[in-house]
């Protein structure tokens, strides 16, 4: 579809939310699924704008004359000729590259340049920088930021920011939000525009180039624009979203290595590092340390603790602990690894944990079985920490 000058543009709201245009040749940039997830219990629950959760798009929720079904609206992608549109470059454009290194679980984001940014200062220029967030996720824990380029509307960064501990599951369900902001020393920094990319568009070990138009954050449906029935559905969906997010809350990532040593039998557990931990202190950080247990432990001799790393959400420990145990005994044991925030004078705060055994599921089970099957080999894997506190864990 093209927009011709002098003619009225009339499209449904579902189509409007799918438009993403840039100067130059026609290129489809984003479908509406980048903003709103499918309504299924296992789906990503979207990001947040201004601290508010995004609700899934419902037909007619935001007004407009669209009559597409929910399913079809999520899959609709509209191309338009950007040379006929006055709004597509109002905030500017952003160029960047994404590359996912599958072996190291690293996501490299190279911020190249922006062009035609909206002026934010009295001199008609701006002091722009780019912030990255992974959605869903705690913004403070996974925020990365470029340098500031002064007095320009066409900044060049050529800066690579790297996320560690990014699993294949993350690449299928998470979205990268790139926000361009203007730094202001006297007042709060100002938001210029953003671009969102579902990570599933990036293939492992391949660099993908993006040239996108900056946009305003996706708006939330207004309750005043809904009928009574839609208002009820919206309230139900919001409650359901909150329940799902709380029950599946991620508290960070842990890089763990396992090695069953031979001929002297025993298990070597390496606590390497954590990433994107939940902030437990009022300063927005944590003072994390890690505890390991090999259970059942009737004599309570299997506990090991790392050192405390102060004021960080991405600590590096690089500590190893040894358990003297036979392979047959190990197959009936559970390795419990928990991450804590140290607090002087009061109980330490539980951040998250993971349990590895023959009865675990997902990555925890795969990691444990790889260790048992590959004696003598060091096996490393990232694990997602959950907010579920093991019943047997103490606060010491």
N, C-alpha and C positions, 0 to 999 in steps of 0.2 A: 504494500500500500504506500502511496506517496502523498505528500501534502503539497498542494499547489497554491501559490499566492493568489489571494483574492477569493478563495473558496473556503467555506466554513468546514472545519474539521469536526467530525462527529464519530466518536468511537465509544465502545462500552468501557466501563471502568476496568473490567478484567483485561481488555486489550491495552488500556492506558498504562496499567501497572507493569506491563511487559515490555514497554518501549524503552530501548537503550540505544542512543545514537551518538555518532561522532562525526567530525569532519572527514571528508574523503569518501572512499568507496563504501558501498552498503556492506555492513557487517552485523550479524546478529550477536549481541553481547550477552544478554541475560534473559532467562525466562522467569516467569513469576515465581517458580519454585525456589529461586534464590532468596526470596523474601518470606514466603509463607510455606510451612511444611505440609505434607499430607496428613490427614487426620487419622493416624493409626497409633496404637499404644507404643510402637517401637520407633516412631519417627522422631526426627530432631524437632525440638520444640521452639525453634527460631531464636532470634537474638533479643536484645533489649534496646530500647530507645529512651533515654532520660530515666533509666532505672525501671521502666515499665516493660512487661513482657508483651511480645507481639502475639496477637491471637491469629489463628488461621483465618484466611479470607473466606467469607461466606457470600454467596450470591446476594447482591442487593444490600450488603451490610453498609457500604460506604456511599450508597446512592448510585446514580447513573442509570443508564437505560439498558445495561447488559442483561441478557437472558441466558448466558451460558451456564451449564451445570458446574458444580464445584470441581469435578474431576477434569472437565475440559478446560476450565479457566486456569487450573494449575499448570497445564501443559501448553498453553497458548503462547506463541512467540510472534511478535509483529515486527517487520522491518519497515523503516521509512527512510526516505531520502533526506539526509540531514541538511543538505544545502537549502531546503525549502522551510526549515524549521528555525524559529528564532529563539527557542527555549533550551535547546539541547546543550549549548555551550555557555549558558548564562553563568555557571559556576566554574567552568574550566574543564580541562581534560587531564587525565593521569595515565602515565605509561609505566608499566612494571613487568617484571618477569617472575614466574614461580617455578620452582623445581623441587620435587620430592625425592630424596635419597632413601630408597627403601631399606637398604642394608643398615644404615646408621639411624634410621627413624628421624631424619632431619628435614624440615621444610625451609628452603631458602627463598626469601622474598627480596628481590633486587628492585629497589625503588629508583627508577631512571629519572623521570622529569615530569613536570606539570606545565601546562600552557594555558594562557588566557584566564588566569584565576580572577575571581571577583575581587575588586579592590576593597580593602578592609580598613586602611589607615587614612588619615587626613591628607597625606601626600599622594593619594591615589594609588598606593602600592600596598604590599603586605609583607609579613615576615613568616613565610609558610614553613611548615614541617608536616610529616606524615606519622600518624599513629596506627598501629596494627592491633587488632583484637581477634581472637578466635571465638566464634559463637556456635553453640552456647558455651559459656564458661565465665569464670570470675574475671571481670575486666582488668582489675589491678594485677592479678596473678599472671596473666598472659599478655600484658601490654608491652609492645616494642615501639621504639620511637626513633625517627631519623634526626639528624642535625637540623638546625634552623638556618635557612638561607634568607639574608636580610634584603629588604627593599627591592622586591621583584614580584612580577606576576607570572614569570616564566622560569621557575627555579629548576636547577639541575642538581640532583643528589648523587646518582650513581652509587648508592649505598645498599649493601646487602645485610638484611636482618634475618636471623636464624632462630627457628623454633626447634627445640630438641624434644624427644619423647613423643613424637607424633606417630601414632600407630596407623595401620591400614584401615582400621575401623574409623579412626578420626577422619581420614581422607574421604570416606564415603558419607559421613554424616555431618561434618562441620563446615562452617562458612567463614571465610576470611573477610573481615571488615577493614577497609582502608579509609581512614578519615584524614582529610587535609584541614589543618587548622592554622590560624594566625596567632603568633606569639605576641602578647601585649604585657609589658612589664608593669604598667600602672593598674590595669584592671585584669579581669579574667581573660584567658585566651579565647579566641572566637572560632567557632566552627565555620568552615567554608563549604565543604561538601564531602560526600563519601562515595565509595564504590564497594560492592559486595560480590565475592566470587565463591561459589560452592567448590570445595576442594576436590570433589569428585570429577571436576573438569580437567584436573591435572593428572596425567599418566605418570606412573613411577619412572624415575630416572630419565625423564624428558623435560626439557625447558619449554615452558609455554609463555608466549608473549601476550600481553594485554594492553590495549589502548582504549580506555573507557571514558565516558563523560561522567563528571561528578554529579551527584544527585543529592536532594534533600533526604533525610531519613524517612523510611516508609511510615506513613501516618497510621495511627491506631483508629479502628472504627469508632465513630462517635455514637454514643448511646441515643442522642437526640435524633439521629438519622434512621433509627431502627423502629420497626413495628414492635408491638408487645411480644410477639412470638420470638422474633429474632433477638430481642433483648434477653429473654429467658435462656435461649440457646447460648448466647454470648457469655452470660454469667456462669452457666454450667461449664463451658469450655475453659474459662479462666480458672475455675476451681480445679478442674481436672488437670490443667497444665501445671498448676502449682503443686498438686499432689504428686504428679509424675516427676517433676524436677526435684522435689525434696527427697523422694524415695530413691532416686538415681543420681543424687548429687555427687559430682566429682570433686575430690579434695586435693588433686594434684597427681603427679606421676613419680614413679620410683624406678630407677635403673638398678637391677639386681643381677648378680652373677652366681651361678651354681656350678660346683665341680666336685664329683665324687672321686677322691684320690685313691690311687692304687700304686704299689701293693699294700701300703699301710692304709687300711680302710678308714674312711672318714669323709665327712661332708664339709666342704669349704664354702662359706656363704660370703659373698662380697657385696657390701652396700656401697654403691658407686656414687650416686647423686640423686637428687630430687628436682623436679621442675614444676612450676606453676602451682605451688602449694597454696592452700587457703590461708588468708591472713587472719590471725587469731588475736593480734594485739591492736591497741588503739592507734598506733603509729602506722598501721596499714601493712605491717610485716609480721613475721613470726621468728622465734628462736628455736629452730627445729633440731631434733635428734631422732635416732631410729633405734628401736628395740627388736631383737629377734628371739623367738622361742622355738624349741623343737618339742612338740607335744604328741602324746601325753608325757608329762614330766612330773612323776610322783615325788622326786627328791628336790624339785625346783632348782636344778643346777644348770639349766640350759639357757638361762637369760644372758644376753649380751647387749651392750649399749654403745652407741657411737658417741663421739664428742658432740657438744652443742655448738651449732653455728649461729652466731648472733645476727639478728635483723636482716633476714633474707627470705625470699620465697623460692630461691633456686640454689640450695646449698650443695656443695660437693664434699663428700665424706671420704671416699676411697679407703674404706676400712674393711678388713676381712676377719671372719670368725670361723673357728674350726670345731666341728663336732665329731668325736670319736665314736663311730657307729658302723655296723656292718650293713651291707647292701640289703640283706633280707629284713633287717630291723627297720631300715629306712623306708621300705615300701609300706610300712604300717604307721609311719609318722606324718605329722602335719607341721610344716614350717610356717609359723605365724610372724609376720613382719608388720610392725606398726610405727607410725610417725607421730611425734608429739611436739608440742610447743612448750618450752621450758618457762616456768614462772617462778620467780623467787618469792618464797614465803607463802605460797598457796598451791593448790593442786595444779598439776600440769594439764594442759588442754590436749585432748585427742584430736589429731588432724585427719588421719585416715589410715587404712590398713589393707593388707591382702594376705590370704592364706593359700599355701601351695601344698597339694597332696594328690594322691591317686584319685581322690573323690572330688577334687576341685573341678571347675569348669573354665572353658575359654582359654585365654593366654596362660593363666596360672596352671592349669592342668597340662597344657602343652610344654611349658617350661619344665615342670617337674618330671614329666615322662622323658623329655630329651636328656635331662641330667642322669636319670637311671639307666637309659639305654646307651649313653655315650660315656662310659667310664673313662676317667682321665682327661676328658675334654672340658674346657671352660665354656659354659653356655650363658650368654647374656640376653636379657629381655626387659623391655619396659613394661611396667604394670600400672594400671589405673587404680588409684586409691579411692576407696569408697568411704562414705560417712558412717558405715555400720560399725559400731564398737563391739569387738569380740567380748563375750560375756566373761571370759576368764582373765581379761587384761586388767592389771592394776595400774595405779597412777604414780608409781614410784619412779 
